[in-house]
Amino acid sequence: MVFVLDKKKKPLMPCTEKRARKLLQSGRAVVHRLMPFVIRLKDRTAEESNFQPLRLKFDPGSKTTGFSLLREESAEKSAAIIMGEIHHKQGIKDRLDSRRVLRRGRRNHKTRYRKPRFDNRRREEGWLPPSLEARVEETVRAAEKLMKWLPITSISTEHVKFDTQLMQNPEISGIEYQQGELYGYEIREYLLEKYGRKCAYCGTENVPLQIEHVVPRNPKHGPKGTNRVSNLTISCERCNKDKGNKQPEEWLEELQKSKRKIDRVRAENLLKVLANLKKPLKDAAMMNATRWTLYERLKRTGLPVECGTGARTKKQRIEHGFPKAHYFDACCVGASTPKTIKIKTKYTEIWTAVGRGNRKMCNTDKYGFPISHRQRKKRHFGFQTGDIVEAEVLSGKYKGTWRGRVAVRASGYFDIKDSKGNRICQGISYRYVRLLQYVDGWQYEKEKVAY
């Protein structure tokens, strides 16, 4: 479906691609926006048009949020005319951690000093950590975008609460909720008791034992571990040093290739440790922390907001025979879900939050020493990194027409990248580049519906 606006830029009902092509060819419409594609009629206003009720539905997630737009034809029947996913921006916490380490380092080393601040750290009511705030804001911004291009009449969102203790122990009940895993123990004593006062990897006894993270806190690559007790084990100094900051799967592969007897023992014991390793609850905790904030922010749009439980969503998705996907879950959120839902689209919208650049003005080496500084302006020769452009190169290695996102330089020679971030042409003068659409912090793509 194609988004349609009237001549006053008010939203109308969307139309098919075929209909949009005819309107453009006849001169009745013009292209308002390329990505996502929006046309604007030149001979119609919203007052002259007919509308059907449209319901926007969200299935919030920690990394991906699904959304769908249902055209409510009757109480028993609806049509899903637009479906998609919002891919949330990742790595926010890692960048904040890096900034904190550099700032603390500047207070302890002979580098430029940044005085610590304590008096201006009061947090407002309803404050969320930046990584969680970003996920809420990205979902709300996506809703506001769709409301600009579609005459939406109501919103539905999944309102899920996770019982994290029940997720770890299905048998828990009553007072056991107040008695955690360390009830009656300290951490070291608990680990010594759990592993029989032996190294969890090689089984060595009567040696000094160290607390070790199964999934490392600072890995070279891969996921970062936590300080949860389920991620801690006890090991001798030799095993601890041999494992280092490797991921457990990576170390296991090395041990299985080794022919040493001790490494075979380590591999067997590591498999037992991994079998008891509990699934991280970061995603569940994130959803618990943001569910009310998202609901309140959606209410500020002025549209009626309906909530639905995760159990109802799953039940209705199974009844409709939809596969497990975020956008199909979104179709089945809430009590407003009808008995019949027809899928009227072959493609899903994939919206990825990428931001508008980097706020870090001073680049540093790994010790915190400044090595370069960014210019204060982002726009050069009328272009900013991330703008959608078209370049017509007349000669040379990159002769031809190129379309993509531009990476600007102060020298005036730009690079053009595709939607995956791969460079397709390099060092093109700004004189050959034509702006198609300004950067807005999002990457827009389409995929086929998995149905």
RODO-2510 file (C-alpha; in nm, 4 decimals, decimal comma):
residues 451
     n   res          X          Y          Z
     1     m     0,0000     0,0000     0,0000
     2     v     0,1060     0,3590    -0,0721
     3     f     0,0484     0,6460     0,1721
     4     v    -0,1690     0,9263     0,0298
     5     l    -0,2077     1,2908     0,1396
     6     d    -0,4568     1,5511     0,0179
     7     k    -0,3508     1,8871    -0,1272
     8     k    -0,3359     2,0321     0,2270
     9     k    -0,1061     1,7458     0,3402
    10     k    -0,3762     1,5788     0,5479
    11     p    -0,3826     1,1952     0,5461
    12     l    -0,6226     1,0015     0,3231
    13     m    -0,6876     0,6278     0,2919
    14     p    -0,3871     0,4460     0,1391
    15     c    -0,4056     0,3096    -0,2151
    16     t    -0,2414     0,0288    -0,4109
    17     e     0,0806     0,0740    -0,6064
    18     k    -0,1101     0,0415    -0,9352
    19     r    -0,3508     0,3181    -0,8361
    20     a    -0,0641     0,5421    -0,7224
    21     r     0,1163     0,4905    -1,0546
    22     k    -0,1942     0,5968    -1,2502
    23     l    -0,2416     0,9088    -1,0358
    24     l     0,1210     1,0110    -1,0930
    25     q     0,1095     0,9463    -1,4688
    26     s    -0,2129     1,1471    -1,5101
    27     g    -0,0650     1,4415    -1,3188
    28     r    -0,3264     1,4262    -1,0427
    29     a    -0,0592     1,3515    -0,7799
    30     v     0,3037     1,4307    -0,7048
    31     v     0,5677     1,2454    -0,5044
    32     h     0,5709     1,3846    -0,1512
    33     r     0,8322     1,1500    -0,0043
    34     l     1,0472     0,8669    -0,1388
    35     m     1,1128     0,6465     0,1653
    36     p     0,8614     0,5356     0,2701
    37     f     0,6775     0,6256    -0,0500
    38     v     0,4109     0,8958    -0,0025
    39     i     0,2134     1,0762    -0,2755
    40     r     0,0120     1,3986    -0,2508
    41     l    -0,3064     1,4603    -0,4497
    42     k    -0,3437     1,7980    -0,6182
    43     d    -0,7226     1,7941    -0,6686
    44     r    -0,8739     1,6540    -0,3469
    45     t    -0,9150     1,7480     0,0191
    46     a    -0,9949     1,5349     0,3222
    47     e    -1,3464     1,6867     0,3418
    48     e    -1,4289     1,5408    -0,0013
    49     s    -1,3027     1,1901     0,0803
    50     n    -1,4496     0,8787     0,2394
    51     f    -1,2758     0,7047     0,5290
    52     q    -1,2849     0,3654     0,6972
    53     p    -1,1769     0,3054     1,0609
    54     l    -0,8074     0,2156     1,0843
    55     r    -0,6568     0,0580     1,3949
    56     l    -0,2801     0,0709     1,4560
    57     k    -0,1520    -0,2225     1,6632
    58     f     0,1859    -0,2678     1,8356
    59     d     0,3632    -0,5757     1,9693
    60     p     0,6457    -0,4143     2,1757
    61     g     0,9771    -0,5952     2,2095
    62     s     1,3209    -0,5229     2,3527
    63     k     1,4991    -0,5426     2,0147
    64     t     1,2150    -0,5500     1,7623
    65     t     0,8633    -0,4067     1,7835
    66     g     0,6003    -0,5288     1,5415
    67     f     0,3215    -0,3095     1,4076
    68     s     0,0247    -0,3619     1,1799
    69     l    -0,2542    -0,1470     1,0417
    70     l    -0,5983    -0,3093     1,0295
    71     r    -0,8837    -0,1744     0,8221
    72     e    -1,1923    -0,2578     1,0310
    73     e    -1,4568    -0,3621     0,7804
    74     s    -1,6984    -0,4963     1,0440
    75     a    -1,7022    -0,6319     1,4001
    76     e    -1,6162    -0,9802     1,2688
    77     k    -1,3822    -0,8946     0,9819
    78     s    -1,0683    -0,6844     0,9258
    79     a    -0,7935    -0,6552     0,6674
    80     a    -0,4253    -0,6073     0,7490
    81     i    -0,3184    -0,3554     0,4850
    82     i     0,0234    -0,2565     0,6293
    83     m     0,2566    -0,4650     0,8483
    84     g     0,6090    -0,4008     0,9628
    85     e     0,8813    -0,4109     1,2250
    86     i     1,0720    -0,1411     1,4137
    87     h     1,4320    -0,2459     1,4782
    88     h     1,5505    -0,0556     1,7838
    89     k     1,8908     0,1084     1,8056
    90     q     2,1491    -0,1139     1,9744
    91     g     2,4718    -0,0395     2,1626
    92     i     2,3499     0,2642     2,3597
    93     k     2,4581     0,1233     2,6968
    94     d     2,7985     0,0166     2,5625
    95     r     2,8693     0,3696     2,4389
    96     l     2,7645     0,5175     2,7743
    97     d     2,9900     0,2688     2,9551
    98     s     3,2803     0,3653     2,7288
    99     r     3,2227     0,7349     2,7960
   100     r     3,2114     0,6738     3,1730
   101     v     3,5394     0,4799     3,1666
   102     l     3,7143     0,7552     2,9682
   103     r     3,5884     1,0267     3,2034
   104     r     3,7009     0,8372     3,5112
   105     g     4,0358     0,7749     3,3494
   106     r     4,0857     1,1468     3,2921
   107     r     4,0416     1,2039     3,6658
   108     n     4,3129     0,9523     3,7539
   109     h     4,5686     1,0093     3,4767
   110     k     4,7601     1,3170     3,3704
   111     t     4,5197     1,4091     3,0920
   112     r     4,2715     1,6921     3,0625
   113     y     4,0636     1,6937     3,3828
   114     r     3,6857     1,6834     3,3999
   115     k     3,5520     1,7780     3,7399
   116     p     3,2929     1,5303     3,8751
   117     r     2,9411     1,6631     3,9169
   118     f     2,7089     1,5650     4,2004
   119     d     2,4581     1,8460     4,2550
   120     n     2,2770     1,8297     3,9203
   121     r     2,1966     1,4605     3,9086
   122     r     1,8368     1,4685     4,0313
   123     r     1,6135     1,2464     3,8220
   124     e     1,2600     1,3395     3,7314
   125     e     0,9697     1,1147     3,8159
   126     g     0,9292     0,8468     3,5522
   127     w     1,2969     0,8616     3,4489
   128     l     1,4197     0,5704     3,2371
   129     p     1,7771     0,4727     3,1457
   130     p     1,8763     0,6051     2,8001
   131     s     1,8656     0,2608     2,6362
   132     l     1,5058     0,2041     2,7555
   133     e     1,3988     0,5620     2,6836
   134     a     1,5210     0,5197     2,3250
   135     r     1,3015     0,2126     2,2697
   136     v     0,9916     0,3908     2,3975
   137     e     1,0643     0,7040     2,1929
   138     e     1,1284     0,5053     1,8745
   139     t     0,7917     0,3282     1,9064
   140     v     0,6093     0,6560     1,9746
   141     r     0,7884     0,8309     1,6846
   142     a     0,6856     0,5487     1,4506
   143     a     0,3231     0,5916     1,5642
   144     e     0,3418     0,9671     1,5019
   145     k     0,4866     0,9103     1,1540
   146     l     0,2050     0,6741     1,0625
   147     m    -0,0536     0,9185     1,1996
   148     k     0,0871     1,1874     0,9668
   149     w     0,0308     0,9661     0,6618
   150     l    -0,2794     0,7649     0,7626
   151     p    -0,6200     0,8586     0,9121
   152     i    -0,5761     0,6302     1,2154
   153     t    -0,8731     0,6207     1,4539
   154     s    -0,7453     0,3990     1,7399
   155     i    -0,4357     0,2255     1,8796
   156     s    -0,3825    -0,1143     2,0428
   157     t    -0,0673    -0,2223     2,2267
   158     e     0,0400    -0,5358     2,4094
   159     h     0,0810    -0,4706     2,7824
   160     v     0,2980    -0,7537     2,9135
   161     k     0,4260    -0,8191     3,2651
   162     f     0,6907    -1,0900     3,3069
   163     d     0,7346    -1,2868     3,6315
   164     t     1,1124    -1,3262     3,6144
   165     q     1,1337    -1,5606     3,9144
   166     l     0,8668    -1,7889     3,7699
   167     m     1,0549    -1,7909     3,4375
   168     q     1,3598    -1,9343     3,6196
   169     n     1,1733    -2,1694     3,8546
   170     p     0,8259    -2,2889     3,7443
   171     e     0,7731    -2,4540     4,0877
   172     i     0,8123    -2,1312     4,2896
   173     s     0,5255    -2,0210     4,5149
   174     g     0,4400    -1,8345     4,8334
   175     i     0,7247    -1,7252     5,0593
   176     e     0,9812    -1,8665     4,8151
   177     y     0,9428    -1,5410     4,6176
   178     q     1,1159    -1,3681     4,9111
   179     q     1,3907    -1,6300     4,9402
   180     g     1,6265    -1,5887     4,6459
   181     e     1,8947    -1,8195     4,5175
   182     l     2,1420    -1,6902     4,7794
   183     y     1,9044    -1,7344     5,0755
   184     g     2,1261    -1,8306     5,3726
   185     y     2,4538    -1,7901     5,1792
   186     e     2,7118    -1,5384     5,0703
   187     i     2,8138    -1,5533     4,7044
   188     r     3,1524    -1,7235     4,7481
   189     e     3,0190    -1,9708     5,0046
   190     y     2,7227    -2,0472     4,7780
   191     l     2,9496    -2,1192     4,4790
   192     l     3,1857    -2,3337     4,6874
   193     e     2,8876    -2,5360     4,8128
   194     k     2,7362    -2,5614     4,4654
   195     y     3,0525    -2,6987     4,2995
   196     g     3,1711    -2,9118     4,5935
   197     r     3,4702    -2,6889     4,6724
   198     k     3,6377    -2,8010     4,3463
   199     c     3,7246    -2,6180     4,0268
   200     a     3,4139    -2,6319     3,8100
   201     y     3,6272    -2,6994     3,4979
   202     c     3,9160    -2,9328     3,5903
   203     g     3,7907    -3,0632     3,9264
   204     t     4,1064    -2,9661     4,1193
   205     e     4,0669    -2,9631     4,5001
   206     n     4,2610    -2,8036     4,7874
   207     v     4,3828    -2,5064     4,5823
   208     p     4,2830    -2,1373     4,5993
   209     l     3,9621    -2,0953     4,3962
   210     q     3,8495    -1,7795     4,2162
   211     i     3,5059    -1,6513     4,1166
   212     e     3,4794    -1,6667     3,7369
   213     h     3,2196    -1,5355     3,4865
   214     v     3,0998    -1,8065     3,2469
   215     v     2,9990    -1,5450     2,9873
   216     p     3,2757    -1,2827     3,0276
   217     r     3,2020    -0,9278     3,1401
   218     n     3,4360    -0,7746     2,8810
   219     p     3,4474    -1,0143     2,5843
   220     k     3,6485    -0,9534     2,2690
   221     h     3,3343    -1,0272     2,0716
   222     g     2,9869    -1,1666     2,1316
   223     p     2,7365    -1,0970     2,4109
   224     k     2,8436    -0,9410     2,7386
   225     g     2,7865    -1,1370     3,0603
   226     t     2,6330    -1,0099     3,3831
   227     n     2,7077    -1,0415     3,7556
   228     r     2,4066    -1,2632     3,8160
   229     v     2,4807    -1,5639     4,0351
   230     s     2,3736    -1,7985     3,7542
   231     n     2,6592    -1,6558     3,5411
   232     l     2,9213    -1,7126     3,8145
   233     t     3,1244    -2,0244     3,8791
   234     i     3,4322    -2,1195     4,0807
   235     s     3,7625    -2,2133     3,9165
   236     c     4,1337    -2,2499     3,9826
   237     e     4,3746    -1,9809     3,8666
   238     r     4,5023    -2,1914     3,5759
   239     c     4,1563    -2,2523     3,4256
   240     n     4,0560    -1,8912     3,4851
   241     k     4,3604    -1,7641     3,2935
   242     d     4,3206    -2,0200     3,0129
   243     k     3,9594    -1,9196     2,9564
   244     g     4,0311    -1,5458     2,9861
   245     n     3,7682    -1,3319     2,8131
   246     k     3,6664    -1,5968     2,5581
   247     q     3,3033    -1,6874     2,5073
   248     p     3,2255    -2,0325     2,6606
   249     e     3,1383    -2,1780     2,3177
   250     e     3,4694    -2,0523     2,1768
   251     w     3,6692    -2,2044     2,4645
   252     l     3,4726    -2,5302     2,4363
   253     e     3,5690    -2,5578     2,0689
   254     e     3,9372    -2,5125     2,1570
   255     l     3,9177    -2,7756     2,4327
   256     q     3,7478    -3,0297     2,2078
   257     k     4,0235    -2,9896     1,9474
   258     s     4,2971    -3,0408     2,2073
   259     k     4,4420    -3,3873     2,2681
   260     r     4,5460    -3,3229     2,6287
   261     k     4,3659    -3,5261     2,8957
   262     i     4,2997    -3,2240     3,1176
   263     d     4,1345    -3,0405     2,8291
   264     r     3,8969    -3,3328     2,7684
   265     v     3,7983    -3,3170     3,1368
   266     r     3,7519    -2,9400     3,1101
   267     a     3,5298    -2,9792     2,8019
   268     e     3,3018    -3,2319     2,9796
   269     n     3,2675    -3,0109     3,2878
   270     l     3,2135    -2,6953     3,0787
   271     l     2,9199    -2,8644     2,9064
   272     k     2,7686    -2,9332     3,2508
   273     v     2,8185    -2,5692     3,3517
   274     l     2,6555    -2,4482     3,0284
   275     a     2,3597    -2,6821     3,0839
   276     n     2,2912    -2,5049     3,4166
   277     l     2,3476    -2,1570     3,2733
   278     k     2,0224    -1,9663     3,2962
   279     k     1,8829    -1,7554     3,0191
   280     p     1,9463    -1,3796     3,0740
   281     l     1,6397    -1,1833     3,1845
   282     k     1,7463    -0,8476     3,0390
   283     d     1,4719    -0,8484     2,7765
   284     a     1,1988    -0,9362     3,0278
   285     a     1,3197    -0,6701     3,2718
   286     m     1,3285    -0,4151     2,9910
   287     m     0,9657    -0,4822     2,8974
   288     n     0,8551    -0,4642     3,2630
   289     a     1,0259    -0,1258     3,3012
   290     t     0,8835     0,0357     2,9859
   291     r     0,5277    -0,0973     2,9563
   292     w     0,3546     0,1806     3,1535
   293     t     0,5688     0,4558     3,0009
   294     l     0,4835     0,3402     2,6480
   295     y     0,1126     0,3271     2,7348
   296     e     0,1173     0,6820     2,8753
   297     r     0,3111     0,8199     2,5756
   298     l     0,0685     0,6606     2,3291
   299     k    -0,2261     0,8130     2,5182
   300     r    -0,0766     1,1580     2,4560
   301     t    -0,1453     1,1149     2,0839
   302     g    -0,5116     1,1848     2,1603
   303     l    -0,6382     0,8541     2,0195
   304     p    -0,8102     0,5836     2,2290
   305     v    -0,5529     0,3245     2,3369
   306     e    -0,6456    -0,0399     2,4002
   307     c    -0,4222    -0,2817     2,5955
   308     g    -0,3980    -0,6580     2,5578
   309     t    -0,2117    -0,9328     2,7420
   310     g     0,0565    -1,1530     2,5899
   311     a    -0,1493    -1,4656     2,6574
   312     r    -0,4456    -1,3248     2,4596
   313     t    -0,2134    -1,2319     2,1718
   314     k    -0,0678    -1,5831     2,1554
   315     k    -0,4114    -1,7486     2,1769
   316     q    -0,5560    -1,5330     1,8977
   317     r    -0,2487    -1,5796     1,6751
   318     i    -0,2832    -1,9583     1,7038
   319     e    -0,6580    -1,9390     1,6316
   320     h    -0,5928    -1,7387     1,3135
   321     g    -0,3162    -1,9790     1,2050
   322     f    -0,0492    -1,7089     1,1721
   323     p     0,3207    -1,7988     1,2048
   324     k     0,5298    -1,6580     1,4890
   325     a     0,6436    -1,3098     1,3782
   326     h     0,6287    -0,9676     1,5404
   327     y     0,3929    -0,8207     1,2799
   328     f     0,1530    -1,1185     1,3004
   329     d     0,1548    -1,0874     1,6807
   330     a     0,0661    -0,7203     1,6363
   331     c    -0,2384    -0,8190     1,4245
   332     c    -0,3704    -1,0243     1,7176
   333     v    -0,3239    -0,7757     2,0047
   334     g    -0,6224    -0,6893     2,2243
   335     a    -0,9915    -0,7701     2,2517
   336     s    -1,0655    -0,5759     1,9317
   337     t    -0,9142    -0,8575     1,7210
   338     p    -1,1920    -0,9910     1,4921
   339     k    -1,2577    -1,3530     1,4031
   340     t    -1,1334    -1,3034     1,0456
   341     i    -0,8192    -1,1134     0,9410
   342     k    -0,7255    -1,1016     0,5735
   343     i    -0,3634    -1,0248     0,4851
   344     k    -0,3787    -0,7678     0,2039
   345     t    -0,0058    -0,6995     0,1674
   346     k     0,2836    -0,9047     0,0317
   347     y     0,5593    -0,6923     0,1863
   348     t     0,6472    -0,5760     0,5355
   349     e     0,7983    -0,2423     0,6289
   350     i     1,1354    -0,2731     0,8091
   351     w     1,2169     0,0514     0,9926
   352     t     1,5573     0,0585     1,1614
   353     a     1,6521     0,3389     1,4017
   354     v     2,0043     0,4504     1,3064
   355     g     2,0220     0,8043     1,4474
   356     r     2,1483     1,1230     1,2863
   357     g     2,5177     1,0951     1,3621
   358     n     2,7571     1,0814     1,6543
   359     r     2,7550     1,3254     1,9465
   360     k     3,1126     1,2375     2,0377
   361     m     3,3137     1,5460     1,9421
   362     c     3,6585     1,4221     2,0600
   363     n     3,7929     1,0899     1,9355
   364     t     4,0270     0,9177     2,1797
   365     d     4,2638     0,6236     2,1802
   366     k     4,2157     0,3282     2,4168
   367     y     4,3947     0,5160     2,6968
   368     g     4,1641     0,8182     2,6813
   369     f     4,4068     1,0566     2,5070
   370     p     4,2490     1,2780     2,2363
   371     i     4,3622     1,1938     1,8835
   372     s     4,1238     1,4008     1,6690
   373     h     3,8277     1,6365     1,6915
   374     r     3,5105     1,6480     1,4863
   375     q     3,3913     1,9641     1,3189
   376     r     3,0972     2,1274     1,4895
   377     k     2,8827     2,1344     1,1759
   378     k     2,7363     1,8212     1,0204
   379     r     2,6198     1,9672     0,6888
   380     h     2,8738     2,0308     0,4135
   381     f     2,7902     2,1807     0,0735
   382     g     2,4184     2,1324     0,1533
   383     f     2,4485     1,7609     0,2386
   384     q     2,4575     1,5645     0,5647
   385     t     2,5664     1,2062     0,6225
   386     g     2,2613     0,9812     0,5795
   387     d     2,0806     1,1957     0,3182
   388     i     1,9313     0,9973     0,0284
   389     v     2,0968     1,1232    -0,2894
   390     e     2,1449     1,0473    -0,6570
   391     a     2,4842     1,0969    -0,8215
   392     e     2,5458     1,1142    -1,1973
   393     v     2,9152     1,0540    -1,2592
   394     l     3,0201     1,1442    -1,6137
   395     s     3,3579     0,9694    -1,6319
   396     g     3,6117     0,7631    -1,4431
   397     k     3,5928     0,4407    -1,2447
   398     y     3,2433     0,5129    -1,1098
   399     k     3,0854     0,6360    -1,4329
   400     g     2,7064     0,6003    -1,4227
   401     t     2,4106     0,6838    -1,1971
   402     w     2,4212     0,5893    -0,8303
   403     r     2,1507     0,6166    -0,5671
   404     g     2,1907     0,5625    -0,1928
   405     r     2,2870     0,7294     0,1326
   406     v     2,5712     0,9790     0,1288
   407     a     2,8693     0,9971     0,3675
   408     v     2,9963     1,3549     0,3543
   409     r     3,3444     1,5016     0,3943
   410     a     3,4517     1,8607     0,4476
   411     s     3,6680     1,8302     0,1331
   412     g     3,3562     1,8029    -0,0848
   413     y     3,4294     1,4476    -0,2028
   414     f     3,1590     1,2111    -0,0796
   415     d     3,0942     0,8367    -0,0595
   416     i     2,7617     0,6736    -0,1432
   417     k     2,6449     0,3616     0,0433
   418     d     2,3609     0,1142    -0,0072
   419     s     2,0969     0,0227     0,2513
   420     k     2,3321    -0,2348     0,4105
   421     g     2,6024     0,0279     0,4678
   422     n     2,8309    -0,1058     0,1923
   423     r     3,0198     0,1572    -0,0087
   424     i     2,9111     0,1519    -0,3746
   425     c     3,1126     0,4507    -0,4962
   426     q     3,3838     0,6615    -0,3372
   427     g     3,5308     1,0105    -0,3691
   428     i     3,2466     1,1648    -0,5743
   429     s     3,2457     1,5448    -0,5967
   430     y     2,9427     1,7150    -0,4437
   431     r     2,8787     1,8825    -0,7830
   432     y     2,7556     1,5491    -0,9232
   433     v     2,5233     1,4794    -0,6281
   434     r     2,1520     1,5646    -0,6140
   435     l     1,9515     1,5547    -0,2893
   436     l     1,6415     1,3335    -0,2893
   437     q     1,5473     1,3222     0,0793
   438     y     1,6907     1,4573     0,4037
   439     v     1,8121     1,2158     0,6712
   440     d     1,5568     1,1576     0,9482
   441     g     1,7375     0,8996     1,1637
   442     w     1,5666     0,5938     1,0118
   443     q     1,6558     0,3302     0,7535
   444     y     1,3561     0,2077     0,5500
   445     e     1,3459    -0,1312     0,3758
   446     k     1,0911    -0,3877     0,2615
   447     e     1,0776    -0,7645     0,2979
   448     k     0,8356    -1,0303     0,1818
   449     v     0,5736    -1,1423     0,4321
   450     a     0,6683    -1,4808     0,5832
   451     y     0,3254    -1,6378     0,5293
***
